Amino acid sequence: MSQKDVEDLIVKMAHEGLTPSIIGERLRDEYGIPSVKKLIGKSVVDVLREGNVAPPIPEDLNNLLRKARRIMDHLNTFHSDRKSKHALELVEASIYRLANYYKRKGIIPNNWQYKAVVAQLA
């Protein structure tokens, strides 16, 4: 496969709603491309940015947000689960650190904020 074919395939998969990590897995498993970066010199996310189909929030930050939401849903049912409260604090700390990194790099806007819920649960 040529570079252009791989880039078109990545953009096509993104239009189908696949995340960058799933796109990488599919390329590895179905098309025999072990590393997109070694083949075309760009990462999957770089190709998505060039094709204007990159997700607005990076995948790792989005996964942390979903994890925090799941823990909050659990805590709404089980209010006295102290271990989950602590886990939520750790996840939210990771969200803040990662968000600051992405703000510095210009990947997410500087006015993006995650509102803490730990104080509401205490």
C-alpha positions as CSV (number, residue, x, y, z in Angstrom):
1,M,0.0,0.0,0.0
2,S,1.2,3.5,-0.8
3,Q,1.3,6.4,1.7
4,K,-1.8,8.0,0.0
5,D,-3.8,4.7,0.3
6,V,-3.0,4.4,4.0
7,E,-3.9,8.0,4.7
8,D,-7.2,7.7,2.7
9,L,-8.0,4.5,4.6
10,I,-7.4,6.2,8.0
11,V,-9.6,9.1,7.1
12,K,-12.3,6.8,5.8
13,M,-12.2,4.8,9.1
14,A,-12.5,8.1,11.0
15,H,-15.6,9.0,9.1
16,E,-17.1,5.7,10.2
17,G,-16.7,6.9,13.8
18,L,-13.6,4.9,14.8
19,T,-11.2,6.2,17.4
20,P,-7.5,6.6,16.5
21,S,-6.5,3.5,18.7
22,I,-9.2,1.3,17.0
23,I,-8.0,2.6,13.6
24,G,-4.4,1.5,14.5
25,E,-5.6,-1.9,15.6
26,R,-7.6,-2.4,12.4
27,L,-4.7,-1.4,10.3
28,R,-2.5,-3.9,12.2
29,D,-4.9,-6.8,12.2
30,E,-6.7,-6.5,8.9
31,Y,-4.2,-4.8,6.6
32,G,-0.9,-6.0,8.0
33,I,0.4,-2.5,8.8
34,P,2.2,-2.9,12.2
35,S,3.2,0.8,12.5
36,V,1.6,3.7,10.6
37,K,4.3,6.1,11.8
38,K,7.1,3.9,10.3
39,L,5.2,3.5,7.0
40,I,4.2,7.1,6.3
41,G,6.2,9.1,8.8
42,K,3.1,10.5,10.6
43,S,0.9,9.2,13.4
44,V,-2.7,8.3,13.0
45,V,-3.7,11.5,14.8
46,D,-1.5,13.6,12.6
47,V,-3.2,12.1,9.5
48,L,-6.6,12.8,11.1
49,R,-5.7,16.4,11.8
50,E,-4.6,16.9,8.2
51,G,-7.9,15.4,7.0
52,N,-9.8,17.7,9.5
53,V,-11.5,14.6,11.1
54,A,-9.5,14.6,14.4
55,P,-11.6,14.3,17.5
56,P,-12.0,17.7,19.3
57,I,-10.8,16.1,22.6
58,P,-7.9,13.7,22.6
59,E,-8.7,10.1,23.1
60,D,-6.9,9.6,26.3
61,L,-8.5,12.7,27.9
62,N,-11.9,11.5,26.7
63,N,-11.3,8.1,28.2
64,L,-10.5,9.7,31.6
65,L,-13.7,11.8,31.4
66,R,-15.8,8.7,30.7
67,K,-14.1,6.9,33.6
68,A,-14.8,9.8,35.9
69,R,-18.5,9.8,34.7
70,R,-18.8,6.0,35.5
71,I,-17.3,6.5,38.9
72,M,-19.7,9.4,39.6
73,D,-22.7,7.3,38.5
74,H,-21.5,4.6,40.9
75,L,-21.1,7.0,43.7
76,N,-24.7,8.4,43.1
77,T,-25.9,4.9,44.0
78,F,-23.3,4.0,46.7
79,H,-22.7,7.3,48.6
80,S,-20.4,5.8,51.3
81,D,-18.0,4.0,49.0
82,R,-14.8,5.7,50.1
83,K,-12.5,3.7,47.8
84,S,-14.4,5.0,44.8
85,K,-14.3,8.5,46.1
86,H,-10.5,8.2,46.3
87,A,-10.4,6.7,42.8
88,L,-12.5,9.6,41.5
89,E,-10.0,12.1,43.1
90,L,-7.1,10.3,41.4
91,V,-8.9,10.3,38.0
92,E,-9.8,14.0,38.3
93,A,-6.2,14.8,39.2
94,S,-5.1,13.0,36.0
95,I,-7.7,14.9,34.0
96,Y,-6.4,18.2,35.3
97,R,-2.8,17.3,34.6
98,L,-3.5,16.1,31.1
99,A,-5.8,19.1,30.3
100,N,-3.0,21.5,31.3
101,Y,-0.6,19.6,29.0
102,Y,-3.0,19.8,26.1
103,K,-3.6,23.5,26.7
104,R,0.1,24.2,26.7
105,K,0.5,22.3,23.4
106,G,-2.6,24.1,21.9
107,I,-4.5,20.9,21.3
108,I,-7.5,21.9,23.4
109,P,-8.6,25.6,23.9
110,N,-7.3,27.5,26.9
111,N,-10.8,28.1,28.2
112,W,-11.6,24.3,28.4
113,Q,-12.4,23.3,31.9
114,Y,-13.3,20.2,33.9
115,K,-15.5,20.9,36.8
116,A,-14.7,19.0,39.9
117,V,-17.3,16.9,41.6
118,V,-15.3,15.6,44.5
119,A,-16.3,18.5,46.7
120,Q,-20.0,17.8,46.0
121,L,-19.7,14.2,47.2
122,A,-17.9,15.0,50.5
